[in-house]
Amino acid sequence: MDKIKKVIIFGIGQIAELVQDLIEENKTLELQAFCADKEFVIKNKFNGYDLVSLDQVVEKFPPREFYFITALSYSNLNQNRESIYKKLKNLGYDFINLISEKSIFKADTIGENNIIFELNNIQKGVKIGNNCIFWSGNHIGHHSTIEDNCFISSHTVISGSVKVGANSFIGVNSTIRDNISIGNKCVIGAHCLILKNLDHNSVIRAKQSDISKITSDKLV
């Protein structure tokens, strides 16, 4: 039987609450506390667990005994989450990967500090870096590479042999054709279709659906 790992969640927002559920569902993990930057710690509990500031975490929860997972969003092209990950790593902490038991996971390699929510289908040959979040219901095709610090929103299709560069964001219901290369720090908006390579720092937006001039009370 695997040794139970004692875990601390960095973050006290909505993502942290969902990550809490994943940890509590996993019999090999035991949630110990939440952590946040000092200015956000205005009470000593969050969702029934201890809440500790980053400047006090080493004293209360020594790195040799506890693991971290960073439950933060894609703000600032994922660089906020990346910064916290590096700070905790420099403090000596190891990290877990949190993979929902309701996902299909056959990736060849995966780094650390990744969160994979329910109903992802991650195929054989996929390579995943560090500090990524995969929201629910995505398809990550065979032999694709997802580099560090990426955020993949729900119901995206990444076809086979795609490369997604570091610190990229892929929006809800987007589709990327096979053999495409996405540069670093790209932002692909909701419902985009990507059929050719993207340079670093590219921003792609789909056209918003038109709002009908007929109001709903006029519909029969």
VONU-622663 format. One record per residue (C-alpha): residue in one letter; x, y, z. Coordinates in Angstrom, 3 decimals, always signed. Layout:
! residues N
+------+----------+----------+----------+
! tike !       xx !       yy !       zz !
+------+----------+----------+----------+
!    A !        X !        Y !        Z !
...
+------+----------+----------+----------+
***
This chain:
! residues 220
+------+----------+----------+----------+
! tike !       xx !       yy !       zz !
+------+----------+----------+----------+
!    M !   +0.000 !   +0.000 !   +0.000 !
!    D !   +1.294 !   +3.486 !   -0.893 !
!    K !   +2.371 !   +5.679 !   +1.999 !
!    I !   -0.174 !   +8.402 !   +2.724 !
!    K !   +1.154 !  +11.835 !   +1.760 !
!    K !   +0.288 !  +14.839 !   +3.909 !
!    V !   -0.686 !  +17.708 !   +1.610 !
!    I !   -0.991 !  +21.488 !   +1.895 !
!    I !   -2.979 !  +23.472 !   -0.680 !
!    F !   -1.667 !  +26.875 !   -1.655 !
!    G !   -4.691 !  +29.046 !   -2.399 !
!    I !   -7.990 !  +29.904 !   -0.722 !
!    G !  -10.203 !  +30.590 !   -3.727 !
!    Q !  -12.721 !  +28.529 !   -5.658 !
!    I !  -10.042 !  +26.386 !   -7.311 !
!    A !   -8.665 !  +25.516 !   -3.872 !
!    E !  -12.119 !  +24.318 !   -2.783 !
!    L !  -12.336 !  +21.983 !   -5.791 !
!    V !   -8.819 !  +20.717 !   -5.171 !
!    Q !   -9.817 !  +20.004 !   -1.580 !
!    D !  -12.560 !  +17.687 !   -2.871 !
!    L !  -10.088 !  +15.804 !   -5.087 !
!    I !   -7.683 !  +15.294 !   -2.201 !
!    E !  -10.396 !  +14.122 !   +0.182 !
!    E !  -11.524 !  +11.575 !   -2.434 !
!    N !   -7.995 !  +10.141 !   -2.729 !
!    K !   -7.120 !   +7.452 !   -0.195 !
!    T !   -3.364 !   +8.004 !   -0.621 !
!    L !   -3.545 !  +11.693 !   +0.310 !
!    E !   -4.384 !  +13.507 !   +3.545 !
!    L !   -5.133 !  +17.228 !   +3.530 !
!    Q !   -3.403 !  +19.056 !   +6.391 !
!    A !   -3.810 !  +22.787 !   +5.776 !
!    F !   -4.237 !  +25.674 !   +3.363 !
!    C !   -1.598 !  +28.321 !   +2.712 !
!    A !   -1.723 !  +31.840 !   +1.275 !
!    D !   +0.329 !  +35.021 !   +1.115 !
!    K !   +0.364 !  +36.882 !   +4.429 !
!    E !   -1.984 !  +39.682 !   +3.330 !
!    F !   -4.750 !  +37.173 !   +2.574 !
!    V !   -4.563 !  +35.319 !   +5.898 !
!    I !   -7.190 !  +37.161 !   +7.951 !
!    K !   -8.292 !  +34.131 !   +9.963 !
!    N !   -6.643 !  +30.898 !  +11.072 !
!    K !   -9.042 !  +28.446 !   +9.402 !
!    F !  -10.316 !  +27.811 !   +5.868 !
!    N !  -12.973 !  +25.205 !   +5.096 !
!    G !  -12.294 !  +23.517 !   +8.426 !
!    Y !   -8.507 !  +23.272 !   +8.039 !
!    D !   -5.634 !  +25.348 !   +9.391 !
!    L !   -4.723 !  +28.378 !   +7.271 !
!    V !   -1.081 !  +29.441 !   +7.436 !
!    S !   +0.791 !  +32.278 !   +5.754 !
!    L !   +3.640 !  +31.600 !   +3.366 !
!    D !   +6.186 !  +33.225 !   +5.690 !
!    Q !   +5.263 !  +30.819 !   +8.512 !
!    V !   +4.654 !  +27.594 !   +6.637 !
!    V !   +8.148 !  +26.095 !   +7.029 !
!    E !   +8.029 !  +26.468 !  +10.818 !
!    K !   +4.581 !  +24.899 !  +11.168 !
!    F !   +4.755 !  +22.338 !   +8.349 !
!    P !   +8.374 !  +21.282 !   +7.667 !
!    P !   +9.248 !  +20.412 !   +4.040 !
!    R !  +10.547 !  +16.952 !   +4.951 !
!    E !   +7.081 !  +15.917 !   +6.161 !
!    F !   +4.581 !  +17.679 !   +3.875 !
!    Y !   +3.804 !  +18.058 !   +0.165 !
!    F !   +2.267 !  +20.989 !   -1.692 !
!    I !   -0.185 !  +21.531 !   -4.561 !
!    T !   -0.783 !  +25.055 !   -5.910 !
!    A !   -4.465 !  +25.752 !   -6.585 !
!    L !   -4.241 !  +29.083 !   -8.413 !
!    S !   -5.703 !  +30.361 !  -11.683 !
!    Y !   -4.148 !  +31.445 !  -14.983 !
!    S !   -3.713 !  +35.091 !  -13.900 !
!    N !   -0.840 !  +36.957 !  -15.546 !
!    L !   -0.324 !  +34.175 !  -18.112 !
!    N !   +0.049 !  +31.596 !  -15.326 !
!    Q !   +3.072 !  +33.470 !  -13.994 !
!    N !   +1.484 !  +34.063 !  -10.564 !
!    R !   +1.080 !  +30.317 !  -10.095 !
!    E !   +4.582 !  +29.728 !  -11.471 !
!    S !   +6.072 !  +32.220 !   -8.998 !
!    I !   +4.451 !  +30.529 !   -5.989 !
!    Y !   +5.523 !  +27.106 !   -7.249 !
!    K !   +9.139 !  +28.276 !   -7.465 !
!    K !   +9.034 !  +29.940 !   -4.038 !
!    L !   +7.770 !  +26.744 !   -2.420 !
!    K !  +10.333 !  +24.671 !   -4.292 !
!    N !  +13.109 !  +26.976 !   -3.063 !
!    L !  +11.822 !  +26.423 !   +0.481 !
!    G !  +12.485 !  +22.712 !   -0.022 !
!    Y !   +8.983 !  +21.342 !   -0.605 !
!    D !   +8.083 !  +18.442 !   -2.868 !
!    F !   +4.805 !  +18.429 !   -4.802 !
!    I !   +2.101 !  +15.944 !   -5.657 !
!    N !   +0.277 !  +15.448 !   -8.929 !
!    L !   -3.472 !  +15.425 !   -8.401 !
!    I !   -5.243 !  +13.301 !  -11.026 !
!    S !   -8.950 !  +12.589 !  -10.751 !
!    E !   -9.797 !   +8.905 !  -10.647 !
!    K !  -12.567 !   +9.762 !  -13.130 !
!    S !  -10.026 !  +10.635 !  -15.837 !
!    I !   -8.251 !   +8.340 !  -18.294 !
!    F !   -4.536 !   +8.950 !  -17.863 !
!    K !   -2.011 !   +7.148 !  -20.089 !
!    A !   +0.641 !   +9.842 !  -20.517 !
!    D !   +4.232 !   +8.693 !  -20.914 !
!    T !   +5.706 !  +11.339 !  -18.607 !
!    I !   +4.453 !  +13.956 !  -16.170 !
!    G !   +6.324 !  +16.449 !  -14.007 !
!    E !   +5.036 !  +17.694 !  -10.665 !
!    N !   +2.391 !  +20.012 !   -9.230 !
!    N !   -0.162 !  +19.236 !  -11.945 !
!    I !   -3.932 !  +19.176 !  -11.383 !
!    I !   -6.071 !  +17.051 !  -13.706 !
!    F !   -9.789 !  +17.296 !  -13.019 !
!    E !  -12.461 !  +14.744 !  -13.901 !
!    L !  -13.166 !  +13.254 !  -17.336 !
!    N !   -9.921 !  +14.174 !  -19.047 !
!    N !   -8.734 !  +11.681 !  -21.668 !
!    I !   -4.940 !  +11.899 !  -21.822 !
!    Q !   -3.571 !   +9.411 !  -24.321 !
!    K !   -0.401 !   +7.350 !  -24.617 !
!    G !   +2.693 !   +9.244 !  -25.710 !
!    V !   +1.663 !  +12.532 !  -24.072 !
!    K !   +4.326 !  +14.450 !  -22.142 !
!    I !   +3.290 !  +16.924 !  -19.439 !
!    G !   +5.653 !  +19.362 !  -17.717 !
!    N !   +5.296 !  +20.958 !  -14.289 !
!    N !   +2.624 !  +23.150 !  -12.731 !
!    C !   -0.217 !  +22.704 !  -15.238 !
!    I !   -3.977 !  +22.622 !  -14.705 !
!    F !   -6.338 !  +20.588 !  -16.893 !
!    W !   -9.962 !  +21.475 !  -16.198 !
!    S !  -12.684 !  +18.877 !  -16.751 !
!    G !  -13.569 !  +17.058 !  -19.964 !
!    N !  -10.531 !  +17.583 !  -22.229 !
!    H !   -9.012 !  +15.343 !  -24.890 !
!    I !   -5.198 !  +15.433 !  -25.044 !
!    G !   -4.181 !  +13.462 !  -28.117 !
!    H !   -1.367 !  +10.947 !  -28.469 !
!    H !   +2.259 !  +12.132 !  -28.487 !
!    S !   +1.377 !  +15.715 !  -27.659 !
!    T !   +3.523 !  +17.814 !  -25.324 !
!    I !   +2.156 !  +20.268 !  -22.761 !
!    E !   +5.001 !  +22.372 !  -21.400 !
!    D !   +5.276 !  +23.973 !  -17.941 !
!    N !   +2.720 !  +26.338 !  -16.381 !
!    C !   -0.140 !  +25.825 !  -18.842 !
!    F !   -3.872 !  +26.090 !  -18.159 !
!    I !   -6.190 !  +23.951 !  -20.297 !
!    S !   -9.851 !  +24.896 !  -19.878 !
!    S !  -12.822 !  +22.525 !  -20.198 !
!    H !  -13.803 !  +20.567 !  -23.304 !
!    T !  -10.784 !  +21.415 !  -25.402 !
!    V !   -9.515 !  +19.043 !  -28.072 !
!    I !   -5.760 !  +18.904 !  -28.510 !
!    S !   -5.135 !  +16.481 !  -31.360 !
!    G !   -2.157 !  +14.171 !  -31.820 !
!    S !   +1.470 !  +15.379 !  -31.866 !
!    V !   +0.651 !  +18.942 !  -30.790 !
!    K !   +3.124 !  +21.031 !  -28.807 !
!    V !   +1.716 !  +23.615 !  -26.376 !
!    G !   +4.385 !  +26.073 !  -25.215 !
!    A !   +5.008 !  +27.108 !  -21.637 !
!    N !   +2.638 !  +29.500 !  -19.843 !
!    S !   -0.096 !  +29.179 !  -22.447 !
!    F !   -3.846 !  +29.331 !  -21.882 !
!    I !   -6.381 !  +27.380 !  -23.971 !
!    G !  -10.013 !  +28.437 !  -23.616 !
!    V !  -13.216 !  +26.440 !  -23.331 !
!    N !  -14.300 !  +24.389 !  -26.368 !
!    S !  -11.182 !  +25.145 !  -28.411 !
!    T !   -9.791 !  +22.696 !  -30.968 !
!    I !   -6.180 !  +22.322 !  -32.108 !
!    R !   -5.451 !  +20.255 !  -35.214 !
!    D !   -2.773 !  +17.533 !  -35.164 !
!    N !   +0.937 !  +18.383 !  -35.641 !
!    I !   +0.464 !  +22.025 !  -34.591 !
!    S !   +3.044 !  +23.947 !  -32.548 !
!    I !   +1.763 !  +26.578 !  -30.086 !
!    G !   +4.388 !  +29.057 !  -28.883 !
!    N !   +5.067 !  +30.124 !  -25.328 !
!    K !   +2.669 !  +32.499 !  -23.549 !
!    C !   -0.113 !  +32.112 !  -26.104 !
!    V !   -3.740 !  +32.867 !  -25.267 !
!    I !   -6.336 !  +30.909 !  -27.217 !
!    G !   -9.841 !  +32.151 !  -26.439 !
!    A !  -13.025 !  +30.148 !  -26.064 !
!    H !  -14.269 !  +28.192 !  -29.088 !
!    C !  -11.203 !  +28.821 !  -31.282 !
!    L !  -10.107 !  +26.508 !  -34.089 !
!    I !   -6.332 !  +26.365 !  -34.577 !
!    L !   -5.184 !  +24.998 !  -37.954 !
!    K !   -1.656 !  +26.439 !  -38.175 !
!    N !   +1.321 !  +27.083 !  -35.918 !
!    L !   +1.267 !  +30.030 !  -33.504 !
!    D !   +4.251 !  +32.220 !  -32.659 !
!    H !   +5.149 !  +33.048 !  -29.065 !
!    N !   +2.762 !  +35.508 !  -27.367 !
!    S !   -0.027 !  +34.993 !  -29.919 !
!    V !   -3.590 !  +35.904 !  -28.917 !
!    I !   -6.463 !  +34.210 !  -30.779 !
!    R !  -10.125 !  +35.137 !  -30.333 !
!    A !  -13.207 !  +33.580 !  -31.893 !
!    K !  -16.068 !  +35.735 !  -33.127 !
!    Q !  -18.808 !  +36.109 !  -30.548 !
!    S !  -22.259 !  +34.884 !  -31.560 !
!    D !  -24.612 !  +37.667 !  -32.591 !
!    I !  -27.340 !  +38.710 !  -30.178 !
!    S !  -30.736 !  +38.450 !  -31.808 !
!    K !  -32.838 !  +41.581 !  -32.141 !
!    I !  -35.830 !  +39.452 !  -31.128 !
!    T !  -36.222 !  +39.197 !  -27.346 !
!    S !  -37.088 !  +35.889 !  -25.690 !
!    D !  -40.623 !  +36.987 !  -24.743 !
!    K !  -41.428 !  +37.238 !  -28.459 !
!    L !  -40.527 !  +33.612 !  -29.180 !
!    V !  -43.425 !  +31.177 !  -29.671 !
+------+----------+----------+----------+
***
